[in-house]
Amino acid sequence: MTALRPEREPAAGGPVDPLTDPLPDVLAGGHSSPWFRAEQPPQQVQGHNLSAPQPPPADPYAQLPADAYAAPPQDDAYAGHSPYEGGPGWTASPEPYPAPEAAEEPYSPVPEAPRDDETMALRAADPARTDEERDETPPATTAAGAEGGRAARRKAAKRNARPGGRRGTGRRRAGAPAPEASGTPGGGGESPERPRTRVEARRAARARKPSAATVASRAVGELFITIGVLMLLFVTYQLWWTNVRAQQQADGAAHNLQQDWEQGKRKPGAFQAGQGFAILHIPKLDVVVPVASGIDKQRVLDRGMAGHYAEGALKTALPSAKEGNFAVAGHRNTHGEPFRYINRLTPGDPIVVETQDTYYVYEMASILPQTPPSNTAVIDPVPAGSGFTEPGRYLTLTTCTPEFTSTYRMIVWGKMVEERPRSKGKPDALVD
């Protein structure tokens, strides 16, 4: 085993200093060494009996005065203070002081006003926001603002103050679609918008005001619609109402004429312009139309009647004449359109002219589909182009062509085949 070091070896026959003893006894008569056994025989160390009780060590402070450990004098500044723990005169408290309980913070209904990032001034709290919303709202400062300091916070405040509202507060630009409801427990919805500035109000008014191009396009559209409606009304009037009105007038004229014949007021001879004197029958086309003197458009043709060429250079003979051409004109479209389908006549179809005393029966002979309006030779006593070569008793019907225009004239000719007094009854063409 390791030998003792020379500096620690005790002098021969001298006592062992307890201060320098590496294994001092903790208790009197006891040993702190784990290898100590009571049954070991006593050992002798250079004349000392280690098993004998050792005298107590001398007190190193015994020679100090008695007041060395007295408490220092205290002045008025330390009056009432207890001595420090472990110092002279200190005694342990019988019971430790109880830890103060955390006082519960009273609930305040007034919400905390948010902080202005730029001016650091207080602002009025938003009453529409609930406590849960304020707790869930993230802080206004971002990481960039925290790192950048005042300049970053100022830039963030300027961005939030631009037109259109602060981000995350529910405000929106003018004309933008409204966001959906927030769905908070308290009912939720949009937060109240801040009042608009004068510039924003003017900008919103200009956005709502239609541009000049929009106004012009609306005016042109309304004009086209008006013109279309007027044209539709005009076409309805021409194609439907004129026929209804002219038919009523023609029926009335034919009824009056027949009453005059029954009363003996009318006699064949000279007739005034617009005065009816005969009735034209076209059995194949189911046409019964009164014939008036003259071809005046307003007084005769537009009233649904057929007009006799009886004036000026276009004057033609009456049906009662022994020779000549009885020529009449009528509308093909509108105003009763009595001659609309005369192009469907074929040679041999009967055409009857009824007067006060006689029925004059003609047979269709030929047709001229188209000729200029200036071709007046078609109503001569011997019509040009009809196929007749000598004088006789002829009938000529004239109308406009093509339909719904007056560019050309269509001509239909007939030749008298029977003259039957009314006293003998109606001819066969009207009986069938």
GUVEXTI-737310 format. One record per residue (C-alpha): residue in one letter; y, z, x. Coordinates in steps of 0.05 Angstrom, whole numbers. Layout:
{'A', {Y, Z, X}},
...
***
This chain:
{'M', {0, 0, 0}},
{'T', {71, -8, 22}},
{'A', {97, 46, 67}},
{'L', {161, 83, 55}},
{'R', {222, 57, 87}},
{'P', {249, 98, 146}},
{'E', {316, 110, 113}},
{'R', {284, 140, 53}},
{'E', {235, 184, 89}},
{'P', {256, 258, 84}},
{'A', {267, 300, 145}},
{'A', {208, 341, 167}},
{'G', {207, 407, 131}},
{'G', {271, 392, 91}},
{'P', {278, 393, 16}},
{'V', {280, 330, -25}},
{'D', {349, 313, -53}},
{'P', {342, 302, -128}},
{'L', {399, 252, -126}},
{'T', {362, 209, -76}},
{'D', {294, 219, -106}},
{'P', {272, 153, -137}},
{'L', {227, 188, -188}},
{'P', {264, 249, -214}},
{'D', {233, 292, -267}},
{'V', {263, 279, -336}},
{'L', {240, 344, -365}},
{'A', {224, 409, -330}},
{'G', {152, 409, -309}},
{'G', {143, 338, -334}},
{'H', {135, 272, -300}},
{'S', {160, 204, -318}},
{'S', {111, 166, -276}},
{'P', {55, 131, -315}},
{'W', {7, 143, -259}},
{'F', {14, 217, -260}},
{'R', {-48, 256, -282}},
{'A', {-48, 330, -293}},
{'E', {-117, 340, -263}},
{'Q', {-96, 314, -195}},
{'P', {-97, 367, -142}},
{'P', {-31, 392, -117}},
{'Q', {-6, 356, -57}},
{'Q', {29, 382, 2}},
{'V', {87, 345, 32}},
{'Q', {107, 374, 97}},
{'G', {104, 446, 75}},
{'H', {128, 437, 4}},
{'N', {86, 448, -57}},
{'L', {102, 393, -105}},
{'S', {66, 427, -162}},
{'A', {110, 489, -159}},
{'P', {170, 490, -206}},
{'Q', {233, 464, -175}},
{'P', {300, 498, -181}},
{'P', {350, 464, -226}},
{'P', {399, 419, -192}},
{'A', {466, 445, -176}},
{'D', {523, 426, -225}},
{'P', {571, 381, -186}},
{'Y', {627, 399, -234}},
{'A', {617, 473, -232}},
{'Q', {674, 485, -183}},
{'L', {725, 446, -228}},
{'P', {775, 487, -269}},
{'A', {757, 502, -342}},
{'D', {813, 461, -372}},
{'A', {794, 396, -337}},
{'Y', {764, 367, -400}},
{'A', {817, 393, -448}},
{'A', {850, 344, -494}},
{'P', {916, 315, -467}},
{'P', {979, 339, -500}},
{'Q', {1001, 295, -559}},
{'D', {1072, 281, -577}},
{'D', {1100, 264, -646}},
{'A', {1081, 190, -639}},
{'Y', {1007, 208, -641}},
{'A', {1013, 265, -691}},
{'G', {961, 261, -746}},
{'H', {916, 214, -709}},
{'S', {844, 234, -699}},
{'P', {817, 233, -628}},
{'Y', {780, 172, -605}},
{'E', {706, 169, -614}},
{'G', {669, 204, -559}},
{'G', {730, 237, -531}},
{'P', {745, 310, -525}},
{'G', {750, 343, -593}},
{'W', {717, 286, -629}},
{'T', {666, 303, -683}},
{'A', {624, 254, -723}},
{'S', {642, 245, -795}},
{'P', {589, 273, -842}},
{'E', {589, 209, -883}},
{'P', {613, 141, -860}},
{'Y', {671, 111, -897}},
{'P', {646, 62, -950}},
{'A', {662, -11, -939}},
{'P', {718, -34, -985}},
{'E', {693, -80, -1041}},
{'A', {724, -148, -1046}},
{'A', {774, -146, -1102}},
{'E', {761, -199, -1155}},
{'E', {816, -249, -1157}},
{'P', {847, -249, -1227}},
{'Y', {845, -316, -1264}},
{'S', {912, -350, -1270}},
{'P', {920, -404, -1324}},
{'V', {976, -436, -1284}},
{'P', {945, -491, -1241}},
{'E', {964, -497, -1169}},
{'A', {1015, -552, -1157}},
{'P', {993, -606, -1109}},
{'R', {1028, -612, -1043}},
{'D', {1074, -670, -1027}},
{'D', {1049, -702, -962}},
{'E', {1117, -727, -942}},
{'T', {1168, -674, -963}},
{'M', {1122, -614, -965}},
{'A', {1157, -594, -1030}},
{'L', {1124, -566, -1092}},
{'R', {1111, -611, -1151}},
{'A', {1094, -597, -1223}},
{'A', {1019, -593, -1235}},
{'D', {986, -643, -1279}},
{'P', {968, -606, -1344}},
{'A', {918, -659, -1364}},
{'R', {872, -642, -1306}},
{'T', {822, -586, -1314}},
{'D', {802, -534, -1262}},
{'E', {737, -571, -1250}},
{'E', {775, -636, -1235}},
{'R', {821, -600, -1186}},
{'D', {761, -569, -1151}},
{'E', {725, -636, -1147}},
{'T', {786, -675, -1124}},
{'P', {781, -689, -1049}},
{'P', {840, -670, -1006}},
{'A', {895, -721, -1001}},
{'T', {894, -723, -925}},
{'T', {844, -770, -893}},
{'A', {812, -766, -825}},
{'A', {864, -815, -799}},
{'G', {919, -771, -827}},
{'A', {890, -708, -796}},
{'E', {884, -740, -729}},
{'G', {950, -778, -731}},
{'G', {992, -719, -755}},
{'R', {1058, -726, -791}},
{'A', {1065, -802, -780}},
{'A', {996, -816, -811}},
{'R', {1012, -771, -870}},
{'R', {1079, -806, -880}},
{'K', {1046, -875, -880}},
{'A', {994, -851, -930}},
{'A', {1049, -825, -975}},
{'K', {1086, -892, -972}},
{'R', {1022, -929, -990}},
{'N', {1011, -883, -1049}},
{'A', {1083, -892, -1073}},
{'R', {1079, -968, -1079}},
{'P', {1086, -1001, -1148}},
{'G', {1021, -994, -1186}},
{'G', {1013, -919, -1177}},
{'R', {979, -871, -1130}},
{'R', {907, -884, -1114}},
{'G', {858, -843, -1153}},
{'T', {909, -817, -1204}},
{'G', {893, -866, -1259}},
{'R', {958, -905, -1255}},
{'R', {955, -981, -1256}},
{'R', {1000, -1041, -1248}},
{'A', {1034, -1074, -1307}},
{'G', {987, -1124, -1341}},
{'A', {925, -1096, -1307}},
{'P', {866, -1079, -1351}},
{'A', {861, -1006, -1370}},
{'P', {806, -968, -1333}},
{'E', {750, -934, -1371}},
{'A', {753, -862, -1392}},
{'S', {737, -813, -1336}},
{'G', {686, -776, -1379}},
{'T', {707, -705, -1358}},
{'P', {680, -646, -1398}},
{'G', {748, -634, -1429}},
{'G', {751, -702, -1463}},
{'G', {773, -743, -1403}},
{'G', {814, -806, -1404}},
{'E', {872, -836, -1367}},
{'S', {922, -790, -1336}},
{'P', {993, -799, -1362}},
{'E', {1030, -854, -1326}},
{'R', {1094, -840, -1289}},
{'P', {1158, -869, -1319}},
{'R', {1172, -940, -1295}},
{'T', {1231, -954, -1251}},
{'R', {1284, -1004, -1271}},
{'V', {1256, -1057, -1224}},
{'E', {1185, -1048, -1251}},
{'A', {1210, -1052, -1322}},
{'R', {1247, -1117, -1308}},
{'R', {1186, -1145, -1273}},
{'A', {1141, -1128, -1332}},
{'A', {1191, -1159, -1380}},
{'R', {1192, -1224, -1340}},
{'A', {1116, -1224, -1339}},
{'R', {1114, -1218, -1415}},
{'K', {1167, -1272, -1426}},
{'P', {1136, -1342, -1432}},
{'S', {1157, -1394, -1382}},
{'A', {1197, -1457, -1399}},
{'A', {1135, -1500, -1390}},
{'T', {1096, -1456, -1439}},
{'V', {1153, -1460, -1490}},
{'A', {1157, -1535, -1482}},
{'S', {1082, -1545, -1489}},
{'R', {1082, -1502, -1552}},
{'A', {1139, -1543, -1581}},
{'V', {1104, -1609, -1566}},
{'G', {1040, -1583, -1596}},
{'E', {1075, -1560, -1659}},
{'L', {1110, -1627, -1664}},
{'F', {1044, -1665, -1658}},
{'I', {1013, -1620, -1710}},
{'T', {1071, -1632, -1757}},
{'I', {1068, -1707, -1747}},
{'G', {993, -1706, -1759}},
{'V', {1001, -1668, -1823}},
{'L', {1056, -1715, -1847}},
{'M', {1014, -1776, -1831}},
{'L', {955, -1746, -1868}},
{'L', {999, -1733, -1928}},
{'F', {1027, -1803, -1925}},
{'V', {958, -1834, -1922}},
{'T', {935, -1791, -1980}},
{'Y', {995, -1812, -2019}},
{'Q', {986, -1886, -2005}},
{'L', {911, -1890, -2014}},
{'W', {901, -1842, -2071}},
{'W', {963, -1820, -2107}},
{'T', {995, -1889, -2114}},
{'N', {932, -1915, -2145}},
{'V', {930, -1858, -2195}},
{'R', {1002, -1866, -2213}},
{'A', {1000, -1943, -2217}},
{'Q', {937, -1940, -2260}},
{'Q', {971, -1894, -2309}},
{'Q', {1031, -1940, -2313}},
{'A', {988, -2003, -2321}},
{'D', {946, -1971, -2376}},
{'G', {1008, -1950, -2412}},
{'A', {1039, -2020, -2407}},
{'A', {975, -2053, -2433}},
{'H', {971, -2004, -2491}},
{'N', {1043, -2016, -2511}},
{'L', {1033, -2091, -2506}},
{'Q', {974, -2090, -2552}},
{'Q', {1012, -2048, -2603}},
{'D', {1068, -2098, -2602}},
{'W', {1020, -2155, -2614}},
{'E', {990, -2119, -2673}},
{'Q', {1058, -2107, -2703}},
{'G', {1080, -2180, -2690}},
{'K', {1138, -2161, -2644}},
{'R', {1119, -2207, -2586}},
{'K', {1119, -2282, -2588}},
{'P', {1101, -2330, -2532}},
{'G', {1163, -2357, -2498}},
{'A', {1213, -2331, -2448}},
{'F', {1203, -2260, -2422}},
{'Q', {1249, -2213, -2385}},
{'A', {1235, -2192, -2314}},
{'G', {1184, -2136, -2313}},
{'Q', {1166, -2148, -2385}},
{'G', {1091, -2153, -2399}},
{'F', {1067, -2212, -2440}},
{'A', {992, -2221, -2424}},
{'I', {930, -2184, -2402}},
{'L', {885, -2210, -2345}},
{'H', {810, -2197, -2350}},
{'I', {761, -2206, -2292}},
{'P', {695, -2184, -2322}},
{'K', {655, -2189, -2257}},
{'L', {702, -2140, -2222}},
{'D', {715, -2098, -2285}},
{'V', {789, -2111, -2279}},
{'V', {837, -2106, -2339}},
{'V', {910, -2110, -2316}},
{'P', {974, -2127, -2354}},
{'V', {1014, -2188, -2330}},
{'A', {1090, -2181, -2326}},
{'S', {1144, -2232, -2314}},
{'G', {1165, -2236, -2241}},
{'I', {1137, -2212, -2175}},
{'D', {1187, -2156, -2161}},
{'K', {1152, -2103, -2119}},
{'Q', {1186, -2042, -2148}},
{'R', {1188, -2061, -2222}},
{'V', {1122, -2099, -2226}},
{'L', {1072, -2098, -2169}},
{'D', {1080, -2024, -2149}},
{'R', {1069, -2004, -2221}},
{'G', {998, -2031, -2219}},
{'M', {1012, -2097, -2257}},
{'A', {1002, -2169, -2237}},
{'G', {1065, -2210, -2230}},
{'H', {1076, -2281, -2255}},
{'Y', {1113, -2329, -2209}},
{'A', {1169, -2343, -2261}},
{'E', {1234, -2344, -2221}},
{'G', {1269, -2392, -2174}},
{'A', {1233, -2442, -2131}},
{'L', {1167, -2406, -2141}},
{'K', {1168, -2413, -2217}},
{'T', {1101, -2434, -2246}},
{'A', {1077, -2454, -2316}},
{'L', {1051, -2407, -2370}},
{'P', {979, -2409, -2395}},
{'S', {1002, -2443, -2459}},
{'A', {1031, -2503, -2422}},
{'K', {992, -2568, -2430}},
{'E', {995, -2581, -2355}},
{'G', {1012, -2536, -2296}},
{'N', {990, -2480, -2252}},
{'F', {992, -2408, -2278}},
{'A', {1001, -2367, -2213}},
{'V', {1001, -2292, -2210}},
{'A', {1004, -2241, -2152}},
{'G', {977, -2170, -2145}},
{'H', {964, -2115, -2093}},
{'R', {898, -2114, -2056}},
{'N', {907, -2042, -2032}},
{'T', {945, -1983, -2061}},
{'H', {987, -1982, -2124}},
{'G', {928, -1995, -2170}},
{'E', {899, -2050, -2123}},
{'P', {879, -2097, -2181}},
{'F', {861, -2155, -2134}},
{'R', {824, -2115, -2081}},
{'Y', {756, -2149, -2091}},
{'I', {775, -2220, -2112}},
{'N', {742, -2244, -2048}},
{'R', {675, -2229, -2082}},
{'L', {686, -2281, -2136}},
{'T', {642, -2343, -2134}},
{'P', {651, -2411, -2167}},
{'G', {637, -2408, -2242}},
{'D', {657, -2334, -2252}},
{'P', {700, -2327, -2315}},
{'I', {773, -2304, -2313}},
{'V', {807, -2292, -2381}},
{'V', {881, -2288, -2397}},
{'E', {895, -2254, -2463}},
{'T', {961, -2266, -2501}},
{'Q', {986, -2247, -2570}},
{'D', {954, -2307, -2604}},
{'T', {903, -2338, -2556}},
{'Y', {849, -2325, -2504}},
{'Y', {852, -2372, -2443}},
{'V', {786, -2376, -2406}},
{'Y', {784, -2401, -2333}},
{'E', {726, -2411, -2285}},
{'M', {734, -2394, -2211}},
{'A', {733, -2460, -2171}},
{'S', {750, -2445, -2098}},
{'I', {779, -2394, -2049}},
{'L', {825, -2397, -1989}},
{'P', {809, -2334, -1947}},
{'Q', {873, -2335, -1905}},
{'T', {939, -2371, -1904}},
{'P', {1009, -2355, -1881}},
{'P', {1057, -2323, -1932}},
{'S', {1103, -2384, -1923}},
{'N', {1051, -2432, -1952}},
{'T', {1079, -2439, -2022}},
{'A', {1042, -2504, -2034}},
{'V', {983, -2463, -2059}},
{'I', {1020, -2451, -2125}},
{'D', {1043, -2523, -2136}},
{'P', {1023, -2557, -2203}},
{'V', {967, -2589, -2163}},
{'P', {952, -2534, -2111}},
{'A', {943, -2557, -2039}},
{'G', {875, -2537, -2011}},
{'S', {845, -2521, -2078}},
{'G', {805, -2585, -2084}},
{'F', {842, -2608, -2146}},
{'T', {867, -2679, -2141}},
{'E', {902, -2691, -2208}},
{'P', {946, -2650, -2255}},
{'G', {912, -2601, -2301}},
{'R', {913, -2530, -2327}},
{'Y', {899, -2486, -2267}},
{'L', {901, -2412, -2249}},
{'T', {921, -2385, -2180}},
{'L', {911, -2312, -2157}},
{'T', {947, -2290, -2093}},
{'T', {941, -2224, -2053}},
{'C', {949, -2196, -1983}},
{'T', {897, -2199, -1928}},
{'P', {867, -2167, -1886}},
{'E', {862, -2102, -1924}},
{'F', {917, -2051, -1915}},
{'T', {962, -2104, -1884}},
{'S', {1007, -2159, -1909}},
{'T', {1001, -2207, -1851}},
{'Y', {967, -2264, -1889}},
{'R', {951, -2285, -1961}},
{'M', {885, -2297, -1996}},
{'I', {883, -2349, -2051}},
{'V', {834, -2358, -2109}},
{'W', {837, -2418, -2156}},
{'G', {808, -2429, -2225}},
{'K', {808, -2483, -2278}},
{'M', {816, -2473, -2353}},
{'V', {752, -2487, -2392}},
{'E', {768, -2456, -2461}},
{'E', {828, -2440, -2504}},
{'R', {807, -2394, -2562}},
{'P', {852, -2367, -2616}},
{'R', {850, -2292, -2629}},
{'S', {832, -2306, -2701}},
{'K', {764, -2331, -2678}},
{'G', {748, -2268, -2640}},
{'K', {737, -2254, -2567}},
{'P', {707, -2306, -2522}},
{'D', {636, -2299, -2495}},
{'A', {660, -2276, -2427}},
{'L', {691, -2213, -2458}},
{'V', {635, -2201, -2508}},
{'D', {581, -2197, -2455}},
***
